[in-house]
């Protein structure tokens, strides 16, 4: 139901993302080739042989730590336009990359911070709903702490000033140092600041 809501409410934002990607050389290439992020295409066994300080090594270590699989992302079902459907699918499939790049665990509060980052990046209505109402599932105290910590404003600023994740061909950067991928994208070199990491927990 959440996936369906995201698809049916996000067409305007997806059209804007489509324009942005078409105007970007890498984004346009991604739309042309439409790579799919799965266990097979990423070759997780090969990634496990990479050093942990590479993007691919850090990614597979994060996935293994939390017992996640790139195959778990739901297929897009309610968007008729094939290219817009692919953009939505790519957005879902790159979500875990956000966690690795920002060094944020998949806790309830961590997911909320990621949604604020994604909202600034994509303007998808579903990210707004998750960013606004997600903290209530954690409790009023956590909501207050998030506000006081500046985590929301930090995530929004980073999402606005960094390069659009959808314009990054991550498959070509698996052997690149994680810090260099962050540098390419104009992301903080160490991920989230310590006061945000301490708040969202493990």
C-alpha positions in Angstrom: 0.0 0.0 0.0 2.8 2.4 0.8 4.5 1.6 -2.5 1.2 2.1 -4.4 0.7 5.5 -2.7 4.1 6.6 -3.6 3.5 5.7 -7.3 0.1 7.2 -7.6 1.0 10.5 -5.9 4.5 11.1 -7.4 4.0 11.6 -11.2 4.7 15.4 -11.1 7.9 14.9 -9.1 8.9 12.0 -11.3 8.4 14.1 -14.5 10.7 16.8 -13.0 13.3 14.2 -12.1 13.0 12.9 -15.7 13.8 16.3 -17.1 16.8 16.6 -14.7 18.2 13.2 -15.6 17.7 13.7 -19.4 19.7 17.0 -19.1 22.6 15.3 -17.3 25.1 13.1 -19.3 25.2 10.3 -16.8 21.5 10.6 -15.9 20.6 10.3 -19.6 22.9 7.3 -20.0 21.1 5.6 -17.0 17.7 6.3 -18.6 19.0 4.9 -21.9 20.5 1.7 -20.5 18.1 1.2 -17.5 20.4 -0.9 -15.3 18.7 -3.0 -12.7 20.1 -3.3 -9.2 19.8 -6.9 -8.0 22.0 -9.5 -6.3 22.9 -10.9 -9.7 23.7 -7.6 -11.5 25.7 -6.3 -8.5 27.4 -9.6 -8.0 27.4 -9.5 -4.2 30.0 -12.2 -3.9 32.5 -10.2 -5.9 31.7 -7.1 -3.8 32.5 -9.0 -0.6 36.1 -9.4 -1.9 36.5 -5.6 -2.1 38.1 -3.6 0.7 35.7 -2.1 3.2 36.8 1.4 2.3 35.5 1.1 -1.2 31.9 2.0 -2.0 31.1 -1.5 -3.1 32.8 -3.1 0.0 31.0 -0.7 2.3 27.7 -1.3 0.6 27.8 -5.1 0.8 29.1 -5.0 4.4 26.1 -2.7 5.3 23.7 -5.0 3.5 25.1 -8.1 5.2 25.1 -6.4 8.6 21.4 -5.7 8.5 20.5 -8.9 6.5 19.1 -6.9 3.5 19.0 -7.8 -0.2 18.7 -5.5 -3.2 16.1 -8.0 -4.5 13.6 -6.9 -1.8 12.5 -3.6 -3.4 9.0 -3.9 -4.8 8.3 -3.7 -8.5 6.6 -0.5 -9.8 3.0 -1.5 -10.8 0.9 1.7 -11.0 2.9 4.0 -13.4 2.1 3.5 -17.0 4.9 5.5 -18.5 7.9 3.2 -18.8 10.6 5.8 -18.2 8.8 7.3 -15.2 8.3 3.8 -13.8 12.0 3.1 -14.2 12.9 6.3 -12.4 10.7 5.3 -9.5 12.3 1.8 -9.5 15.8 3.3 -9.6 14.9 5.6 -6.7 13.8 2.6 -4.6 16.8 0.6 -5.5 19.3 3.3 -4.6 17.7 3.9 -1.2 20.3 1.7 0.6 23.1 3.6 -1.1 21.8 6.7 0.8 22.3 4.9 4.1 25.9 3.9 3.1 26.8 7.3 1.8 25.5 9.2 4.8 26.5 6.4 7.3 23.0 6.2 8.8 21.6 2.9 10.2 18.1 1.7 9.3 16.6 2.5 12.6 13.2 4.3 12.8 14.9 7.6 13.3 17.6 6.8 10.8 15.0 6.2 8.1 13.3 9.5 9.0 16.5 11.4 8.5 17.1 9.6 5.2 13.6 10.6 4.1 14.3 14.2 4.7 17.4 13.8 2.5 15.4 12.1 -0.2 12.7 14.7 0.0 15.2 17.5 -0.7 16.6 15.4 -3.6 13.4 14.2 -5.3 10.4 16.2 -3.9 8.4 12.9 -4.1 5.2 13.3 -2.0 5.7 9.9 -0.3 9.1 11.1 1.1 7.3 14.1 2.5 4.7 12.0 4.3 7.3 9.7 5.7 9.6 12.6 6.8 6.7 14.3 8.5 4.9 11.5 10.2 7.6 8.9 10.6 8.9 10.3 13.9 5.5 9.8 15.5 6.0 6.0 15.3 9.1 6.5 17.5 7.4 8.7 20.1 7.1 12.4 21.0 10.4 12.4 22.9 12.3 11.2 19.8 10.4 13.8 17.6 11.5 16.5 20.0 15.1 15.3 20.0 15.2 15.2 16.2 14.0 18.8 16.0 16.4 20.0 18.6 19.4 18.2 17.1 19.0 19.9 13.7 19.0 16.5 12.0 16.1 17.6 9.7 17.8 20.8 8.6 21.1 19.0 8.1 19.5 16.3 6.0 17.6 18.8 3.9 20.6 21.0 3.3 22.8 18.0 2.3 20.0 16.7 0.0 19.8 20.1 -1.6 23.5 20.8 -2.1 24.6 17.4 -3.1 24.3 15.9 -6.6 21.2 14.0 -7.5 21.7 10.3 -6.6 19.7 9.3 -9.7 22.4 10.9 -11.9 25.1 8.7 -10.4 25.9 5.4 -12.1 26.8 3.6 -8.9 27.5 0.4 -10.7 30.6 2.1 -12.1 31.9 3.2 -8.7 31.9 -0.1 -6.7 35.7 -0.2 -6.6 36.0 3.5 -5.9 36.9 4.7 -2.4 33.8 5.6 -0.4 35.2 9.0 0.4 35.8 9.7 -3.2 32.2 8.8 -4.1 31.1 11.2 -1.4 33.4 13.8 -2.9 32.1 13.3 -6.4 28.5 13.8 -5.1 29.5 16.8 -2.8 28.4 14.8 0.3 30.1 15.2 3.7 33.3 13.2 3.8 32.4 11.4 7.0 28.7 11.0 6.5 26.3 12.3 9.1 27.7 14.4 11.9 28.3 12.7 15.3 25.4 14.3 17.1 23.0 13.0 14.4 24.5 9.5 14.5 24.3 9.4 18.3 20.7 10.4 18.2 19.5 7.9 15.7 21.3 4.9 17.2 22.1 1.5 15.8 
